[in-house]
Amino acid sequence: MEITRMGRSGLKVSRVCLGTMTFGSGADEAMSFQIMDRFAELGGTFLDTANVYNGGVSEEIVGRWIKARGVRDQIVLATKVYGATGTGPNEHGLSRIHIHQAVEASLRRLQTDVIDLYQIHRWDFDAPPEETLEALSDLVRQGKVRYIGCSNLKGWHITRYLALAEKHTWSRFISIQPLYSALNRSIENEVLPVCANEGIGVIPYNPLAGGVLTGKYRRGQPLPEDTRLSDSEMYRQRYYTDTTFDIVEAFVEAAAACGVTPAQLALAWVLGEPGITSPIIGARTLRQLEDTLGRLDFQLTPEDRETIPAVLPGRWVGKDPVYDR
């Protein structure tokens, strides 16, 4: 697996990131260990989790794997803060108090002294961005966090944080984690141009559109059990549309014509966008991981990429978590 640079920072990460949202839910600890073992064997060095994934269990599993394998110095470890960690009024969001409490809890679960990339999970309408960014900068200066990043922000959100960082000489976001796939190209409107201009790395999640682009969901048929769409109303709103099936049916045919699986084409399509740094792929089973990463040598030229069935540039098929508010 190739190694690439995160934006204009000095941080180097593998060209694909392993997302761990399924760890402790769709994948038990034994399977999660197998998935991380195989990812590392393929040259993967970048793991992404969050403090709220399965109530913190994802972080715990990642921490135990890193300790058991003795690979802390070889792994770029990323996690996030925002979601509710309790029922109290200060146990969610991006206030200073919650950020300080959340990072300590994440460090304990991950069994590490420092988090390589600490990301805000979304914009907080209740916490001033000045308070959030100063608190994050404090963590960098304290040595608890090496770099900071963001997720699910609009273009103007990013520029607001960057302006504050420059004004106060605070730490600067080096990355953003947005939604991006052949079924959702909303970041092409403003996020990708901002990131290209400001040197921010882009580590998109859902490159397979929650598995929709693999073709496992069929028009007019019941949803398979124990899948993203069957288990999540948010995913159904995001992807379960007539337009989706129009694109996916043609997408599956295009994958066959290219001699790859739909999952491999979906990843190659995202990697083919020049502004993308390291897409985040998830897996519930080793078979899913092997499928998605089975053709890392397959690349699309810009001309070939334009022929692959996808939603129109800058558009999306269902409800977008950032723009549809």
C-alpha positions in Angstrom: 0.0 0.0 0.0 1.3 3.4 -0.9 2.1 6.0 1.8 1.0 9.6 1.3 1.3 13.0 3.0 -1.6 14.5 5.0 -2.2 17.8 3.3 0.6 20.3 3.9 1.5 18.7 7.3 4.5 16.4 7.8 2.3 13.5 8.7 2.5 10.4 6.5 -0.3 7.9 6.3 -1.2 4.9 4.2 -3.2 5.6 1.0 -6.2 3.8 2.6 -7.4 4.2 6.2 -9.2 1.5 8.2 -12.3 2.7 9.9 -13.3 0.8 13.0 -17.0 1.7 13.5 -18.0 -1.9 13.2 -15.6 -3.1 15.9 -17.6 -4.3 18.9 -20.8 -4.4 17.0 -20.8 -5.9 13.5 -17.4 -7.4 14.2 -16.5 -9.0 17.5 -13.0 -8.6 19.0 -11.6 -11.7 17.4 -12.7 -10.7 14.0 -11.6 -7.1 14.6 -8.1 -8.3 15.4 -8.1 -10.4 12.2 -9.2 -7.4 10.2 -6.5 -5.1 11.7 -3.8 -7.8 11.3 -4.6 -8.2 7.6 -4.8 -4.4 7.0 -1.3 -4.1 8.6 0.0 -7.0 6.4 -1.2 -5.1 3.3 0.8 -2.1 4.4 -1.9 -0.1 6.1 -0.7 2.2 8.9 -3.8 4.5 9.5 -6.6 3.6 11.9 -9.7 5.7 12.5 -12.1 5.4 15.4 -14.3 7.6 17.6 -15.1 7.9 21.3 -18.8 7.1 20.7 -18.4 4.1 18.4 -20.3 1.3 20.2 -20.1 3.2 23.5 -16.3 3.3 23.4 -15.8 -0.4 22.7 -14.2 0.3 19.3 -11.5 2.4 21.0 -11.0 -0.3 23.5 -10.5 -3.0 20.9 -8.1 -0.9 18.9 -6.1 -0.1 22.0 -5.9 -3.8 23.0 -4.8 -4.8 19.4 -2.1 -2.1 19.3 -0.8 -3.1 22.7 -0.9 -6.9 21.9 0.9 -6.4 18.6 3.4 -3.9 19.9 2.9 -1.6 16.9 2.1 1.8 18.5 5.0 3.5 16.7 4.0 2.0 13.3 0.3 3.1 13.5 -1.2 6.6 12.9 -4.0 6.6 15.4 -7.0 8.8 14.9 -10.2 9.3 17.0 -12.9 11.9 17.4 -14.8 14.0 19.9 -18.3 15.5 20.0 -20.9 12.8 20.7 -22.6 12.2 24.0 -20.6 10.2 26.5 -23.2 10.5 29.2 -26.4 12.1 30.1 -25.0 15.3 31.8 -25.2 18.7 30.1 -21.4 18.8 29.7 -21.0 15.3 28.4 -21.3 16.1 24.7 -20.3 18.7 22.2 -17.1 20.7 21.7 -16.9 22.8 24.9 -13.6 22.9 26.7 -14.8 20.8 29.6 -16.1 18.0 27.3 -13.0 18.0 25.1 -10.7 17.7 28.2 -12.9 14.9 29.7 -13.3 13.1 26.4 -9.6 13.0 25.5 -8.6 11.6 28.8 -11.2 8.8 28.4 -10.0 8.1 24.9 -6.4 7.9 26.0 -7.4 5.3 28.6 -9.4 3.2 26.2 -6.7 3.3 23.6 -4.0 2.6 26.1 -1.7 5.3 24.8 -0.1 8.5 26.0 -0.9 10.4 22.8 -3.4 10.5 20.0 -1.9 11.2 16.6 -4.9 12.8 15.0 -7.7 14.2 17.2 -10.8 15.2 15.2 -14.0 17.1 16.0 -16.8 15.0 14.8 -19.0 17.8 13.6 -19.8 21.5 14.0 -21.2 22.5 17.4 -23.8 25.2 17.4 -23.5 25.6 21.2 -19.8 26.0 21.6 -17.9 29.0 20.3 -15.2 27.8 17.7 -12.7 29.9 19.7 -13.3 27.8 22.8 -13.1 24.6 20.8 -9.9 25.4 18.9 -8.1 26.8 22.0 -8.9 23.7 23.9 -7.6 21.5 21.1 -4.5 23.6 20.8 -3.9 23.1 24.6 -4.0 19.4 24.1 -1.3 19.6 21.4 0.9 21.8 23.6 0.4 19.3 26.5 1.6 16.4 24.3 -1.7 14.5 24.5 -2.5 15.1 20.8 -0.1 15.5 17.9 -2.4 16.8 15.2 -6.0 18.0 15.0 -8.6 17.6 12.3 -12.3 17.9 11.7 -15.2 15.9 10.2 -18.5 16.8 8.6 -17.9 20.5 8.2 -19.0 22.9 5.5 -16.5 25.0 3.7 -17.2 28.2 5.7 -16.8 26.2 8.9 -13.3 25.2 7.9 -12.2 28.7 6.9 -13.6 30.0 10.2 -11.4 27.6 12.2 -8.4 28.3 10.0 -8.7 32.1 10.4 -8.8 31.6 14.2 -5.8 29.4 14.1 -3.8 32.1 12.2 -5.1 35.0 14.4 -4.2 33.4 17.7 -1.3 31.1 16.6 -3.3 28.1 17.6 -2.9 24.6 16.1 -4.4 24.2 12.6 -6.6 21.5 11.3 -4.6 19.3 8.9 -7.4 17.1 7.7 -11.2 16.8 7.2 -13.3 13.6 7.2 -16.3 14.1 4.9 -18.8 11.9 3.3 -17.8 11.1 -0.4 -18.6 8.4 -2.9 -20.0 8.0 -6.4 -23.5 8.5 -4.8 -22.6 11.6 -2.8 -20.3 14.3 -4.4 -21.4 17.3 -2.3 -17.9 18.1 -1.1 -16.9 19.0 -4.6 -18.9 22.2 -4.3 -16.9 23.9 -1.7 -15.1 21.6 0.7 -12.6 20.1 -1.8 -11.7 23.6 -3.2 -11.1 25.0 0.3 -9.0 22.0 1.2 -6.9 22.2 -2.0 -6.3 25.9 -1.4 -5.4 25.5 2.3 -3.5 22.3 2.1 -5.9 20.2 4.1 -5.9 16.4 3.8 -9.2 14.8 2.9 -10.0 11.4 4.4 -13.5 10.6 3.2 -15.8 8.0 4.8 -18.4 5.9 3.1 -16.5 5.4 -0.2 -18.7 2.3 -0.8 -21.8 4.3 0.2 -22.4 2.0 3.2 -22.1 -1.1 1.0 -24.8 0.2 -1.4 -22.3 0.4 -4.3 -21.5 -3.3 -4.0 -24.9 -4.1 -5.4 -26.1 -6.1 -2.4 -29.3 -4.1 -2.2 -31.7 -4.8 -5.0 -34.6 -2.7 -6.3 -38.0 -3.9 -5.1 -36.5 -6.5 -2.8 -36.4 -6.6 1.0 -33.3 -5.2 2.7 -30.8 -7.9 3.8 -30.8 -8.3 7.6 -27.9 -7.1 9.7 -26.7 -4.5 7.2 -26.2 -0.7 7.3 -29.5 0.1 5.5 -31.6 -2.4 7.5 -30.2 -1.3 10.8 -30.0 2.5 10.3 -32.7 5.0 9.4 -30.0 7.5 8.7 -28.4 5.3 6.0 -31.8 4.6 4.4 -32.4 8.4 4.2 -28.9 8.9 2.8 -29.0 6.2 0.1 -32.4 4.4 -0.4 -33.7 6.2 -3.4 -34.7 5.4 -7.0 -31.8 7.4 -8.3 -29.5 5.2 -6.2 -30.7 2.0 -7.9 -30.4 3.6 -11.3 -26.7 4.4 -10.6 -25.9 1.2 -8.7 -27.2 -1.1 -11.4 -25.1 0.6 -14.0 -22.1 0.8 -11.6 -22.1 -3.0 -11.0 -22.1 -3.5 -14.8 -19.2 -1.1 -15.1 -17.2 -3.0 -12.5 -17.6 -6.2 -14.4 -16.5 -4.6 -17.6 -13.4 -3.3 -15.7 -12.6 -6.8 -14.4 -13.0 -5.7 -10.7 -15.6 -6.1 -8.0 -18.0 -3.2 -7.4 -16.3 -2.6 -4.0 -12.9 -2.3 -5.7 -14.3 0.1 -8.3 -16.0 2.2 -5.6 -12.6 2.6 -3.8 -10.8 3.3 -7.1 -13.4 5.9 -8.1 -12.8 7.8 -4.8 -9.0 7.5 -5.0 -9.2 8.9 -8.6 -10.3 12.3 -7.3 -7.1 14.4 -7.0 -8.1 16.0 -3.8 -8.5 12.8 -1.8 -5.7 11.8 0.6 -6.8 8.5 2.2 -10.4 7.0 2.0 -11.7 5.3 5.1 -12.9 1.8 4.4 -14.8 -0.4 7.0 -15.4 -4.1 7.3 -17.5 -6.5 9.4 -15.7 -9.6 8.1 -12.3 -10.4 6.7 -13.9 -11.3 3.4 -15.2 -7.8 3.0 -11.8 -6.3 3.7 -10.1 -8.7 1.2 -12.7 -7.7 -1.4 -12.4 -4.0 -1.0 -8.5 -4.0 -0.9 -8.1 -6.8 -3.4 -7.1 -4.6 -6.3 -5.2 -1.7 -5.0 -3.2 -1.8 -8.2 -6.4 -0.9 -10.2 -6.5 2.8 -11.0 -8.8 4.9 -13.1 -7.5 7.6 -15.5 -9.4 10.9 -15.3 -11.0 9.9 -18.7 -12.0 6.5 -17.5 -13.4 7.9 -14.2 -15.8 10.1 -16.1 -17.4 7.1 -17.8 -18.1 5.4 -14.4 -21.8 5.7 -13.4 -22.1 8.3 -10.6 -24.3 11.1 -9.4 -23.8 14.4 -11.1 -20.8 16.5 -9.9 -21.5 18.2 -6.7 -24.8 16.4 -6.1 -26.0 13.5 -3.9 -28.8 10.9 -4.0 -30.5 11.2 -0.6 -30.3 13.3 2.6 -26.8 14.8 3.1 -25.8 15.0 6.7 -23.9 18.3 6.2 -25.9 20.2 3.5 -29.5 19.0 4.2 -30.1 20.9 7.5 
